[in-house]
Amino acid sequence: MSVSLYYSADRALPLTAAEKAAVESIVAAHMSSFPYEDTESLDLYEDDGDEPHRIVAGSTKMPLDPGQLMPVVIHVLDSVTDLRRVLPDADWHVHLDDLDVPWDETDGYAFPGMRDPSLAAELDRVSEWDPASE
């Protein structure tokens, strides 16, 4: 069973040339700094014209490796935060399957505690656990 992070922005006006360039720049920066080659990253859909007011949309499948989960969540949500900040007048919807991701003007998109180093350490321990060694 997989879990995915979904993100979309809607508004009546299409992207301007400057906004398109800003979105492309954010995506390029995200891709160049993403820490895992074998894990899905920020993935924006091509505009198929089915939703005329949709200016940005995408999804990211979460990794099954617990040690990669929080770094991927943080990296993708930071990029979606950057996207929202360059497109502040859009109606944004960001959710992890059925769970809405809260927006905070200061911190952007984040789950409580997601940057807690002790949580990251615990997830690393889980990912390294070998049940055969018990």
N, C-alpha and C positions, 0 to 999 in steps of 0.2 A: 504494500500500500504506500502510495507516495503522497506527500504534502507539498503544496506549491504556494508561493507568494504571488499574488496578482495585484496589478497596479494599472489605473486608468485615469485619464483626465478628459473632461468634456467641457466644451463651451461653444457658443454660437459662431464665433469667428475662427477661421483656420489659422494655423501657425504663420507668422510673418517669416520673412527670410532670415531676419536676425534671430528669431526664436528657434528656427530650424537649426541654424548654426550653433546656437547655445546647447540645444539638445544633443546634437552630434558630438560636440566637444565634451559634454558630460559622459556620454556613452564611451567615447574613446578613452577618456581618463579612467573610467571605471575598468574597462577591459585591460588597459595596460597595467593596472595595479591589482587586478584580481589574483588572489594567491593560489588558486588551484586550476590546473590545466584540464583535469578530468571531471570537473564539476560544472553543472549548469550555472550560468551567470545572468546578469541583466540581459533580458531578451525582449526587445521591443518588436511588436508585430508590424508587418507591412500594412499600410492603409488599404483595405479592400473596398472601401466606400459603403459598406453595409451600415455603418453608424456615422452619419454625416457630421455629428457634433463631437465625435471622439477625435481628440488631437494627439493623444499619446495612450498607448496600451501595451501591456506586456505581462510576462509571467516568468517565474524562476522556480524550477523543481528543486526542492530542498534535498541536500545529500543525506544518505542513510548513515554515514559515519558520524557518530556523535561529536567527535573532535573537530569536524569541519562545519557542523551545523551553525553554531553561533557566529563564527567568522563570516560565513556566507550571509546569514541574516543581517548582520551588522553592515557588511559591505554593500549589499543590495539596498537596504533601507537608507543608508547614507546617500547612495546615488539617486534614489527616488526622492529623497529630501531635496537634493540639489535640483532635480527636475522641477519639483513643485515651486521652489524658490525662483526659478526663471520663468515659471508660468503660474504666477500667484492668483490670477483671475479665473482660473479654471476650477471646475468642480471635481475634486480628487476623490478616488476611492481606492484604498489600499487594504488588502486583507490576506491573511494566511488561512487558506480554505475558507471556513465560515467565521473566522475570528477577525474582526476589524482591528487594524493597527492604529493606535491612537496618534494624533498629531499634536505637537507642542510647538508653539512659535519659536521657542529658544532651542530646543533639542531636535526638532523635526520628528520624523517617524521613528518610534522606538517602543519596545516592550519594557516594562519595569524590570530592572535588574539585568538587562541583556549585556551590559558592559561590566558586570561584576566579575573581577578576576577569579574569585573562588568558584563561580559557576563554570567558567571556562576550564579551570583546573579539574573540576569534577567531571566534566564532559570528556576531557582528555583521558582521565583515568578509566572511564567507561569504555572509550574507544580502544584502549590498550588491553582491556581485560580479556583473558583467555580462559574460558570455562574448563578447558581440558587440564589446566594447571591446578585445579582444586581437587 
